[in-house]
Amino acid sequence: MSEAVIRVVGLGKSYVTAAGLFPALKGVDLEIRPGEYIAIMGPSGSGKSTFMNLLGCLDTPSLGEYWLDGQNVAQLDNDALARLRNRTLGFVFQGFNLLPRMSLQDNVALPLVYAGADKETRRRAARELLAKVGLGQYAESLPNRISGGQQQRVAIARALVNQPRLILADEPTGNLDSHTSEEIMRLFGELNAEGITIVLVTHEPDIARHAKRQVRFLDGEIVDDHLTEPAP
């Protein structure tokens, strides 16, 4: 089989609180293979968001190992880690996180600015991806002139602009109505069919049913991990 794009061994994270040390994540083991589509589930406080932050290198573990695309994250310096994240990961958040005074095209192109791409390359890639998510005609619009569902499509286009192997999506439909949520989930399904690995955090069973594998957290531990038949 292909090497895991994500492998965690004994991954743990504790936080200092007024009541003492709180273990948010307790020695988790998990492998995610290229092309998988996984829903990370669990109630509030289960550890799923902590786990997602560690996968995205937005936080550092208290114990254990995290291998991303074959590299031990803890052994990388800041520059090497930034390069690995930029080429491997795309992020989609619940809140869209679009810059309000920038056009949709410029929002999508922003990761390419940090990657050092020239202006024409950025412009072409952003327009191609906006067309891919059905918003090519709105390239020059500002975020406040389109709907929430359309803004999330822009956020997905931005996540794709560096051609990542893996998309991490944290409650990507949390601010959307049920109809728009289904549209966004169909888009994720299409991206997965193209070979992109998707890891999706959600507490909604209707959203999780679109994934091909469900991993459930409770009290900082994985309590269930099974393959599913994704929704049509």
Legacy VTK file of the C-alpha trace (Angstrom):
# vtk DataFile Version 3.0
C-alpha trace
ASCII
DATASET POLYDATA
POINTS 232 float
0.000 0.000 0.000
1.006 3.630 -0.410
2.737 5.259 2.511
0.339 6.948 4.915
-0.081 10.663 4.272
-0.778 11.005 8.008
0.488 8.711 10.759
0.228 9.487 14.462
1.647 7.268 17.182
0.753 7.817 20.837
-0.265 11.407 20.074
-1.273 13.341 23.162
-1.990 16.936 24.118
-2.459 18.374 27.602
-3.313 21.908 28.668
-2.585 23.698 31.920
-5.810 24.839 33.596
-6.696 26.343 36.974
-7.729 22.851 38.066
-4.439 21.315 36.922
-3.234 19.538 33.797
-6.075 18.599 31.440
-5.400 15.796 28.903
-7.394 16.821 25.817
-5.904 14.004 23.733
-4.682 10.715 25.213
-2.160 8.728 23.192
-3.988 8.427 19.859
-2.799 6.072 17.097
-4.123 6.592 13.556
-3.077 6.190 9.920
-4.665 7.945 6.955
-3.806 6.698 3.477
-3.683 8.769 0.272
-7.134 9.191 -1.256
-9.105 8.456 1.900
-12.141 10.511 2.911
-12.485 10.521 6.679
-14.984 12.143 9.045
-13.647 12.877 12.521
-16.616 12.866 14.886
-17.405 13.296 18.546
-19.227 15.570 20.979
-17.896 18.895 22.207
-14.810 18.312 24.346
-14.081 14.912 22.819
-10.673 15.936 21.462
-11.551 16.071 17.773
-10.709 19.767 17.345
-7.473 19.370 19.305
-6.589 16.472 17.027
-7.334 18.542 13.919
-5.166 21.412 15.172
-2.283 18.989 15.654
-2.761 17.526 12.172
-2.675 21.023 10.709
0.494 21.871 12.659
-1.434 24.720 14.293
-0.445 23.305 17.691
2.278 20.978 18.956
1.691 17.663 20.746
2.679 17.070 24.364
3.710 13.512 23.552
3.844 11.020 20.712
4.858 11.328 17.064
3.221 12.882 14.020
4.387 11.906 10.534
3.049 14.069 7.680
3.742 12.898 4.137
6.532 10.664 5.431
8.257 13.306 7.549
8.421 13.484 11.336
7.006 16.939 12.029
8.849 17.334 15.344
12.219 17.063 13.570
11.559 19.936 11.150
12.637 23.524 11.689
10.129 26.320 11.125
11.051 26.867 7.474
10.931 23.181 6.585
7.615 22.779 8.392
6.145 25.766 6.540
7.231 24.286 3.196
5.730 20.905 4.097
2.431 22.467 5.156
2.231 24.643 2.050
2.730 21.779 -0.382
0.766 19.129 1.518
-2.147 20.774 3.357
-5.143 22.859 2.402
-7.397 24.247 5.137
-11.146 24.896 5.127
-12.713 26.419 8.247
-16.236 26.968 9.488
-15.851 30.745 9.360
-14.574 31.004 5.732
-11.768 33.414 6.843
-11.896 35.477 3.648
-10.326 38.940 3.684
-13.245 41.370 3.211
-11.421 44.051 1.221
-9.828 41.666 -1.259
-11.546 40.300 -4.368
-12.429 36.630 -4.502
-9.599 36.133 -6.974
-7.069 37.721 -4.626
-8.391 35.721 -1.665
-7.906 32.463 -3.561
-4.446 33.517 -4.750
-3.186 34.518 -1.294
-1.364 31.232 -0.469
0.544 31.607 -3.738
1.821 34.998 -2.577
3.446 33.283 0.416
4.736 30.556 -1.909
6.514 33.184 -4.012
4.536 32.706 -7.253
4.491 35.567 -9.753
1.387 37.687 -10.291
0.308 36.085 -13.567
0.640 32.574 -12.152
-1.412 33.585 -9.118
-4.094 35.211 -11.240
-4.406 32.266 -13.638
-4.548 29.659 -10.864
-7.134 31.625 -8.879
-9.405 32.068 -11.884
-9.153 28.398 -12.812
-10.111 27.315 -9.301
-12.962 29.800 -9.010
-14.312 28.346 -12.246
-13.855 24.845 -10.816
-16.092 25.668 -7.833
-18.654 27.397 -10.038
-17.765 31.011 -9.259
-15.636 32.063 -12.202
-17.939 34.970 -13.026
-17.450 36.476 -9.548
-13.656 36.719 -9.601
-13.627 40.495 -9.077
-16.406 40.532 -6.460
-15.871 41.143 -2.767
-16.827 38.434 -0.244
-19.761 40.392 1.197
-21.469 40.382 -2.211
-21.926 36.612 -2.351
-23.765 34.102 -0.170
-22.305 32.074 2.693
-22.283 28.931 0.582
-20.462 30.747 -2.195
-17.945 32.114 0.313
-17.226 28.574 1.473
-16.658 27.563 -2.150
-14.112 30.386 -2.396
-12.457 29.078 0.773
-12.261 25.615 -0.802
-10.728 27.090 -3.954
-8.144 28.852 -1.783
-7.388 25.557 -0.029
-6.711 23.960 -3.413
-4.513 26.659 -4.922
-1.207 25.090 -3.798
-2.347 21.698 -5.169
-2.279 19.992 -1.757
-2.455 16.243 -1.262
-4.693 16.669 1.744
-7.560 18.953 2.772
-8.341 19.481 6.460
-11.889 20.784 6.881
-13.037 21.859 10.358
-16.860 22.014 10.580
-16.985 23.419 7.008
-20.804 23.444 6.913
-21.349 24.752 10.447
-22.544 28.177 9.254
-24.605 26.918 6.310
-28.195 25.779 5.810
-28.919 22.145 4.987
-29.315 22.637 1.227
-26.081 24.613 0.910
-24.303 22.095 3.157
-25.244 19.307 0.744
-23.807 21.316 -2.160
-20.520 21.796 -0.302
-20.362 18.103 0.565
-20.911 17.142 -3.076
-17.962 19.356 -3.949
-15.793 17.577 -1.371
-16.889 14.254 -2.869
-15.817 15.400 -6.329
-12.423 16.511 -5.001
-11.930 13.172 -3.264
-12.839 11.371 -6.507
-9.944 13.289 -8.113
-7.579 11.742 -5.556
-7.379 14.410 -2.850
-7.352 13.060 0.698
-10.001 14.721 2.864
-10.179 14.814 6.658
-13.380 16.420 7.862
-14.278 17.329 11.446
-18.005 17.398 12.135
-20.502 16.667 14.872
-23.327 16.210 12.346
-24.149 12.636 11.244
-25.729 13.903 8.011
-22.422 15.503 7.062
-20.275 12.569 8.226
-22.252 10.126 6.063
-20.589 11.610 2.975
-17.215 10.220 4.103
-15.917 6.724 3.412
-14.528 6.234 6.928
-15.683 7.538 10.282
-13.436 7.956 13.310
-15.186 8.816 16.566
-13.513 10.516 19.537
-14.676 10.514 23.141
-12.813 11.910 26.152
-9.605 12.329 24.169
-9.518 8.818 22.750
-10.631 7.058 19.566
-13.577 4.824 20.474
-14.648 3.794 16.964
-13.028 3.603 13.520
-14.949 2.001 10.671
-15.479 2.155 6.931
-18.831 3.416 5.670
-20.832 3.593 2.485
-20.791 7.276 1.566
-24.012 9.101 0.735
-24.876 9.269 -2.984
LINES 1 233
232 0 1 2 3 4 5 6 7 8 9 10 11 12 13 14 15 16 17 18 19 20 21 22 23 24 25 26 27 28 29 30 31 32 33 34 35 36 37 38 39 40 41 42 43 44 45 46 47 48 49 50 51 52 53 54 55 56 57 58 59 60 61 62 63 64 65 66 67 68 69 70 71 72 73 74 75 76 77 78 79 80 81 82 83 84 85 86 87 88 89 90 91 92 93 94 95 96 97 98 99 100 101 102 103 104 105 106 107 108 109 110 111 112 113 114 115 116 117 118 119 120 121 122 123 124 125 126 127 128 129 130 131 132 133 134 135 136 137 138 139 140 141 142 143 144 145 146 147 148 149 150 151 152 153 154 155 156 157 158 159 160 161 162 163 164 165 166 167 168 169 170 171 172 173 174 175 176 177 178 179 180 181 182 183 184 185 186 187 188 189 190 191 192 193 194 195 196 197 198 199 200 201 202 203 204 205 206 207 208 209 210 211 212 213 214 215 216 217 218 219 220 221 222 223 224 225 226 227 228 229 230 231
